[in-house]
């Protein structure tokens, strides 16, 4: 072996050892600058408030800002497009919900991004199941009453949603299919308009979360007939589940919210962000905020989030096709 060969081999060995040593150092030093989370929800909304509580805890723990950047509008595509243009280094994240990842691909023929190919889950935030909501003076006392009325008079019972193709619209179509009934859909442009219409009896019922209908419920302007979750919700234990009251098996309808990033983020960076967010969820102040708005902390690993998104996508695809729901 020549001296040149020995020197070359030594340089490669030193370089290899340096690269190996750099991996754990990178894991320890992330983050080295502020992290930005872009969300498609307006300031002051439920998701925004929760994220700000979590960002405050993560910032305090890490010593680097975990900032919130609100970019609502265009079906969430503005915020998604912003994050998509950034490097997959963990410093630009996107807050998404089930609609963006699992429902929209079945409603639009073309989207400016692919939720699966362009993004990957990084950390979970929370889940929120929906209530069946009617006006305070509604003739329906139970969800079984509402289903029975729909069977007796097809297309007479009305339900509202916050728009064609919304989770509430598709979820109500799932109810129709599961119960074997036909109802009439009335879409609204704004969520407050929807629940005002439910409260006054303009529409017979709608799906709503504890965050959106809780104030009306406490003011006794609406009643909650059932909860589309696997068990009764803390704080609303007088409201039975859909399976308890309507005999629809384990029917469930929920939204979930998580942090995603451009696909290709190093695993050690994903692990670091995931650990920071999940730790913040256990903070007493964050848990109190969750309880106030009826959200449930979600501690899923990224692979579990991806699996949940896929299962929801399959459920939505079947319903959208059967009900012929389309936005394009």
N, C-alpha and C positions, 0 to 999 in steps of 0.2 A: 504494500500500500504506500503510495507516495505521500509526501508531506502535504501537497495540495488537497489530495483526497481526504486526508485526516482532518485538515482544517475545515473543509467543506462539510464533512460529516459532523464535526463539532458544532459548527454554526447551525445546522439543521436541528441538532439535538437541543441546543440552547433555545432556539426559536420555538420548538415544540413544547418544551417545559414552560416557556413564558406564556404560551397560549393556554395551556392547561391551568396554570396558576391564575390566569386572568378571569376565568369563569366564576369562581366563588367570590373574587373581589368585586366583579360587576354586580353580582347578586347582593352583596353587602352595601354597595354604594348607591344602588337605585332606591329612591330617586335622587338625582343630582340637581334637579331644577323643578319648577312648578309643573304640576300635572293639570291639564285642562279637560273638563268633562262638558261636552256639548249636548244639550238636550232640546227636544222638539216641543217642550212644554213651556208655557208662559211663566214669568216670575209670579210667585204667590200661589201657584197651583199646588195640589197635593204632592205630585212627584217632585216638584221643585223644592218644596219645603223639606221633604224627607232627605233629598240629596244634600241640601245645605247643612242639615244637622249632621249627616254622616261626614261630609267634607270637613266640617269644623273639627270633628274628632280625629279624623285621619291627619289633618294638617298639624294638629297639636302633637300627635304621636310621632310623625315623621320629621317635623321641623321644616317641611316644604309645603307651599300652598297647594291645596287640592281645590282648584277654582271651578266655578260653575258659569257656563256661558249659554244663555237662553237664545235659541234660534227657532222659534215656532213657525209654522206655516208649511204649505205645500206637502201635506201628508207626512211631514217629518223628513222629507227629502232634502231640505236645505241643510239640516244638521248632519244628516248622513253623508251628503256630498262633501261637506266641510271636512269631516273626519277621514273620509276615504282618501282625500288628497295628501294626507300626512304619512310620514314613515311609520312602520309598525314597530315602534320603540317603546310604547306604553305611555308616552307623554300626551297623547291626544286620544280621548275615549269618547264613546257615544252612549248616551242613555237611550235604551230602546224598550218597547213594550211588545207584548205578544202580537199585536196587530201589525207592526212593522215587519217582524221577522217571519211570522207564521201565516198571516192572513193576506196581506197585500199582494204577495206573488200570485195568488189565485184570483185576484180581482182585476189586475191590470195586465194587459198583453205585453207591456214593456215598462220596465222601471229603470231609472238611471244608475242603479247599483244592484248587485246580487247579494242578498243578506247572508247567504251561505258561503259563496266564493270570495266575497270581498271583506267579510267581517268574521270575527270569532268571539265567543263569549269569554269574558275575563272575570267578572264577579257578579254575584246575585245581589239584588236589593230587597225586593218584597213580592208577595203575592196578594191578590185581593179578589175574593169571590163575590158574586153578585146576588142581590136580593130580588125577589119578585115584588114589585111595588104597585100598589093601587091607591086611589084616592081615599080619604078618610070616610067618605059617604058611599063608597063602592058597595054594590050588592053582594060582591064576592067576599065571603068570610074566610075561605081557605083556597089554596091553589087547586085543590080537587074541584071546588065549585067552578072555578074559572075554566078548567079543562072540560068539565061536564057541559058547561054552557057552550063551549066551542064545538063539542061533538053534536049537541042538539041543534045548533044553528051555525053551520059552516060559513066562514067569511064575515060573520057579524061581530064577533069580539075583535077589538082593535088593540094593537100594541104599538108603542112608539120606540124610536131609537134616535141616537144623535147622528144619523145619516145612513144612506144606503151603503152597505158593505162594512158598517161598523161592527165591532164585536157584539154589541147588543142586538143588531139586526140578524147577524148570522147565528148568534146564540138562540134567539127566538125562533128562527127557522129550525134549529135543532129540536126545540121543544115541540114544534108542529110535527116533525117527523117521528120523534120518540113517542109522543102521545097519540099520533094518528089523527090529528085535527088540522083544520085550515082556519087561519086568522088573517086579518087585514093589517098590513104594515103602514104606519104613518111616520115618515122621517121628519126630523127637525134639524134646523141648521145649528142651533145652539143648545147646549146641555140645560141651562136654566129654563129655556122655553119648554123643553121636553117635560121636565118634572112639574112645572107650573100646569101644563096640560093634564098631567096625571092627577095632580091635586084637585083640579077643577072638574075632572071627569070628562074632559075633551077626548082623551084616549083611555081605554080600560086599564091598561097596565104597561109596565116597562121594567127592564132590568136596571138596577142601580146599585152602586157600591155604598158602603157605609159613609165614605167621604162625601159623595154627591147627594145622598138623600137623608143622611143622618140629621141635619138641621130641620128639615121638613118633618121627619119622623118625631123628633123631640117636641116640635111645635104642634104635633097631632094633626098635621095637614095631610099626611099619607099614612098608610098602614103597610106593614111588611108581611106578606103571606107566607113566604118561604125563603130559604137560603140555599143557593146552588153550590153547596160545599159538602165535603165529606163528613163534617160534624158541625154542630151549632157554634156560632161565633161568640167569643167572649164579649160581654157587654150587651149581647142581643140573644141571650139564651132562651128567651120566651118565643123566639122565632124558629119553627121547625125547619129541618132540611127538606129539599124537594123530594127526596126519596122517602122521607117520613110521611109526607102529606099527600103526595100524588101517585105513589106507586110506580115511579118512573125509573126504578133500579137505582144505580149510583150516578144519576145525572149530576154533572158538575159543569159550571161555567165560571171561568176566572180570567183575570188579567195577571200578568207577571211583568216585572220590570227588572232589567239587568244592565250591566255595563259591558259594552262590546268594544273592540278595537280593530284596526286594520289587520287582516289575517297575516300571520307571520311573526307575531310578537314572541320574543324568546320566552321559553317556559319559566325560567327563573323570575322574569319580570312579571309574568302572569301570576305566578305563585305569590309574589310579594304584594301585588295589588289586591289579590283575592284575600289574603290573610288580613290586610289592613282594613278592608271594607267589612269583612265578617266580624272582626274584632269590634269595630265601631257599632255594629248592630246590637251588640250585647251591652252597650253603655245604657245606664238607667234612663237618661234623658231621651235617647233615641227610641228605646222601648216604649217610653211613655207617649212619644209622638206617634209611633205606630198604632198603639192602642186607641189613641184619640180619634184617628181617622179610619180605624178598622183594617189596617194593613197588617200582614203577618210576615215577620222576618223570614228570609229565605237563605239558608246556608248551603245551597247546592254547589258542588264543584263544577268547573267549566264543562266537563264532559256530561254532567247531569243536565246542565242548562241546555246544551246542544241536543240532548236526547228529548227533553221536554219540548223544545221548539219543533223537533221533527214530528213527534206524536201529535202535537196541536196542529201542525201543518196538514197532516193526513186527515184529521177530523174535519178541519175547515174545508179542505179540498173537496171532500165527499159532500158536505152540506151545500157549498157554493154551487157545485155542479148540479145537484139534485134540485135546488131551489132556483137555478138559473139566475144567480146574482152576478151582476157585472157592472163595472163603473166605466170602462172604455166604451 
